């Protein structure tokens, strides 16, 4: 493929938009404040949801605070800060009660329980769409299968249920199945190839504008020549003028579809890099928030035929992607999906998260909180994926106010002690 249509599109080695190998080396002028705010907002939601999912797995949805304290690294709560103080910041979601032995317990409020039930309904409602996205993820992979443990990192991003490993993956036998390697590693393997799902989201969007969405894709995925939507902040105008010709050449260069076999591409070539941009664009299009943690992406370099220096590629194409440096694990955004700090199109799970954030008391302001030393991804019980760590928030101040999408009445602020006592174990 490198010597064919793609090989004719070489325009020289492009080094533009950023020459830095580290996100932190970028100047502040290259940071997008609105997307940094969005990062902080979704990060706070992840912390709260993680704790609510822990409580949901308890028999009575009540747990001693000391047991939740074992998960302080997941919510980046370094000592001497207390997890009880963190919980008390959201009294509309969490209730605390001390039993007769002096043990502090935590449970969810009625509104929090109702939210978790609503989340389950939303996940079930869009389960088929999530299954489609997982299937297309498998279709983009080299061997048409992916390690189940790696997919677990994308559980929330794809809108998969908490028990997706135990039950959900077995609910679509016509699409994929779980297989084990000789050393016992579980993989999710593609069962059937769907040609209609081998059409990229970008192709679909163009077809909708030109033919009303009636056109069908090629029998087999091949070379594409569609430019990627670009969205630069206002202060990038000078940068864009300077690199306009190189951006134009890159946009016009044909590239291999994310669903085509890319094993023949030469790593480091322009064809290789542009195809990697297309894979990233497609994968981000599948996600609930059009955003992913970059560490999770690096796990799929081989399976998706991606470059070793993936971060550098993302930083280079800052009109297509934006990399947020909030936290030890960075996040990459699909810039076209956002207007300011808000998603342009919000799926039901995003609207649900906004309801949740309307009940969160945490404002998002921190002063140089030191991030935890551990930097590896781990997984908790029953598929709970641990959240990314924070770093300094500094000049960000994220305040969550109820919006028009919220349909809750004024929440109860008082402690329902009878509710808590009823749920405490009899030994207490």
VENPE-V47306 format. One line per field, one symbol per residue. ss: DSSP state (A for helix, B for strand, O for the rest). psi: psi as a letter, one per 30 degrees, with the letter a starting at -180 (. if undefined). burial: 1 if it has 16 or more other ideal C-beta (glycine too) atoms within 10 Angstrom, else 0. Layout:
ss = ???
psi = ???
burial = ???
This chain:
ss = OOOOOOAAAOOOOOOOOOOOOOAAAOOAAAOOAAAAAAAAAAAAAAAAAAAAAAAAOOOOOBBBAAAAAAAOOOOOOOOOOOAAAAAAOOOOOBBBBBOOOOOBBBBBOAAAAAAAAAAAAAAAAOAAAAAAAAAAAAAAOOOOBBBAAAAAAAAAAAOOOOOOOOOAAAOOOOOBBBBBOOOOOBBBBBOOOOAAAAOOAAAAAAAAAAAOOOOOOOOOOOBBOOOOOOOOOAAAAAAAAAOAAAAAAAAAOOBBOOOOOOOOOOOOOAAAAAAAAAAAAAAAAAOOOOBBBAAAAAOOOOOOOOOOOAAAAAAAOOOOBBBBOOOOOOBBBBAAABBOOBBOOOOAAAAAAAAAAOOOOOOOOOOOOOOOOOOOOOBOAAAOBOOOOOOOOOOOOOOOOOOOOOOOOOOOOOOOAAAAAAAOOOOO
psi = effbeeffgkglkkjlekgkfkeffklffgkjeefeeeeeefeeeeeeeeeeeeeffkeghkkkefefffgfeegiikkgkkfeeeeffiffekkkkkafggkklklkleeeeeeeeeeeeeeeegeeeeeeeeeeeeffleghlkkeeefffgeeefhllegeeeeefgfiffellklklfggkklkkkekkjeffgkleeeeeeeeeegggfllllekkbklgklkkkjkleggeeeeeegeeeeeeeefkllkkffljgffkkkfleeeeeeeeeeeeeeeffleghklkeeeeffgeeegilleieeeeeeeiffelkjkgjlfjlkkkjeffkjbgkkekjleeeeeeeeeffgkfkfgkljhkkllekglklkalhgjkkllllakecgkjjkkkkaffkgklklkflkieeeeeefkkff.
burial = 10000100100001001100001000000111001111111111111111111111000011101001001111111000001001100111111010000001111110111011001001100110011111111111100111010011111111111101100110010011000000000011110000000111111001100000000010001011000100111001001000100010011011111111010010000111111111111111111111111111101100111100011111111111111111111111111111001010001111011111111101010100001000001000001111111110100101010000000000000000000100110000
